[in-house]
Amino acid sequence: MEKMTNSINWFEIPVLNFDRAKEFYSRIYDYEMHEETMGPFRMGFFPMDRESQGVGGAIVQGDGFVPTALGTKVYLNGGKDLLTVLHRVIAAGGEIITPKTLISDEIGYYAVFEDTEGNHISLHSME
């Protein structure tokens, strides 16, 4: 079997109110989320560096995409220190579920927030 560089190459976060979710993620990451309609789905894209084979993802609105606090967990990149992103969550309309918490010195920190759609999303950083 071919050895893979990354276990994940794409993720999708379901949303019901696309404009509200786009505004939320644009605010917490301090960037303007690019959007496109692809078939029956409206998608907003997270930043991704294709040249370094980085992991990409999107918020998605469409049939079959239902937000939930249960199920698969996604850890978004919190940058150098996830507090930068986490401090924007409440002002953007979300809720902090688990504050910045040390996993271990070798693994770093995580936090969990609820987005405007009801999804529980985690952040990770080394500091």
N, C-alpha and C positions, 0 to 999 in steps of 0.2 A: 504494500500500500504506500502511496505517495505521502511523504511527510509534509504536513501543512505548517505554514508560518503562524497563522492565527486560527483559533477555533471558531471564531465568528467572523463573517465578512459583511453582514448586513443585518439591520434590525428595523422593525417598524413598531411605532407606538400608536395604538388606535385612539382616535379622537372623534367626538360627536360634533362639537362646535369648532370647526377648523380655524376660523379667524381668532377666536379666543385662545386656542392652543398655540397658534403661530405667534401671537403677541406674547404669550407667557414665555415660550422658549427663546424668542428673540430678546426678551428683556433679561432673562437670567443668564444668557450667554453673551449679551451685549453685541448683537449683530443682527443684520436683516436676513431672515430666513428666506431662501429662494424657494419658490413654489412652482409646481407644474401639475397639469391634469394628465394622467396616464391611463387611458381607457376610462373606466368608470370611477377611478380613484383620484382624489385630490391629495397631493403630497407636498410636504414642506421638508426640505433637506437640511440635515445637520452638516456642519463643516467636515470636510474629509480631504486628506492629502492622497490623491491617487498614486502619485509617484512613489511614495513610501509604502504602498499597499496597505494603507490605513483602513480601519473599519468605518463604514458609513452606515447611515440610517436616516429615517424620515418619520415624521408624523403622517398618519394616513387617515382619511375620512372616506368611507364608502361601505357598501354592503358587506357584512361579515366582520367589520372592525368595530369591536365593542370594548370600551375601556373597562378595566377591572383592577382592583387592588390585589387580586389573587392570581396565581399562575406564574408564568415565566418572569424572572427578575432581570432587569437590564441595569448595568452599571455604566453610567456616562462618565467621561473623563472630566474630573474636577480641576484639571490644570495642576499647577505647582501646589496650590493649597485650595482644597475644595470650598473653604469658607467664602472665597470670592464669589462663587456661583450661589452657594447656599444662602448668603446674606441677601440675595435678590429675590428669593423664592416668595416670601410673604408679600412684598411690595408688588410682585407680578400676579398675585392672586392664588398662590399655592399655600401649602401647609407643611411645616417640618414635622416629620414623623419620628425620626431618630436623629439627634444632633450629631455633629462630627464626633466620631468614636474611633479610638485606636484599635486596630485589629492586632498588629504586632509591629515592632520596629522594622522588620524585614518586608512586611506586606503593605504597611501604611494605614490610612484612615478611610472610613466610609461614613456616609450619612444617607438618610432616606427621606424623600419628600413626596407629597401627593400633589400632582399637577392639577390644573383646572378641570380636567376631565375625569378625575378619580383614579388615575393610574398611580401606583407606587413605583417610583423610580429612584435608583440609588446613584450616588456619586462616589468616586474613588480618587484619592491623591496620595502621594508619598509623604507630603508634609501636612 
